[in-house]
Amino acid sequence: MQAARGKLGMNFIRAVVERLRHANKHFVEEVVRNERLSLLGRRSSTIIHDSRIRCRRFCSPAR
């Protein structure tokens, strides 16, 4: 009977650890995805900003 309780406890701990690993993996993947999207947004904003500045310089009438 005592061995059965110990085995039940170990199975419970394994199940909890497995769930935590899965949740952690999902969290890390989500953080990495959000960081990539954030970086893409910042780079896009910089490229558009620089393009507008160059366009204003070359497209504006000469003074």
DAURPE-V394053 format. One record per residue. N is the residue number from 1. SS is DSSP state (h for helix, s for strand, l for the rest). PSI is psi in degrees with one decimal (NA if undefined). OMEGA is omega in whole degrees, 0 to 359 (999 if undefined). Layout:
# DAURPE-V394053
N/SS/PSI/OMEGA
N/SS/PSI/OMEGA
This chain:
# DAURPE-V394053
1/l/-42.5/180
2/h/-39.9/179
3/h/-35.9/179
4/h/-39.7/178
5/h/-43.2/179
6/h/-40.3/179
7/h/-39.3/178
8/h/-42.2/179
9/h/-42.5/179
10/h/-39.6/178
11/h/-39.1/178
12/h/-46.2/180
13/h/-41.5/178
14/h/-41.9/180
15/h/-42.0/180
16/h/-45.1/180
17/h/-42.0/179
18/h/-41.5/178
19/h/-40.3/179
20/h/-41.3/177
21/h/-43.2/180
22/h/-45.6/180
23/h/-40.9/179
24/h/-44.1/179
25/h/-43.6/179
26/h/-42.3/180
27/h/-45.7/181
28/h/-43.4/178
29/h/-39.8/180
30/h/-40.9/179
31/h/-44.2/179
32/h/-43.7/179
33/h/-45.9/180
34/h/-37.9/178
35/h/-40.5/178
36/h/-44.2/179
37/h/-39.0/178
38/h/-44.5/178
39/h/-43.2/178
40/h/-42.4/178
41/h/-43.5/179
42/h/-42.5/179
43/h/-42.7/180
44/h/-42.7/179
45/h/-42.1/179
46/h/-44.2/180
47/h/-44.8/180
48/h/-42.5/180
49/h/-48.3/180
50/h/-38.7/179
51/h/-41.1/179
52/h/-40.5/180
53/h/-45.9/179
54/h/-39.8/180
55/h/-41.1/179
56/h/-39.1/180
57/h/-45.1/185
58/h/-24.0/183
59/h/-16.1/181
60/l/151.1/179
61/l/144.0/180
62/l/144.4/180
63/l/NA/999
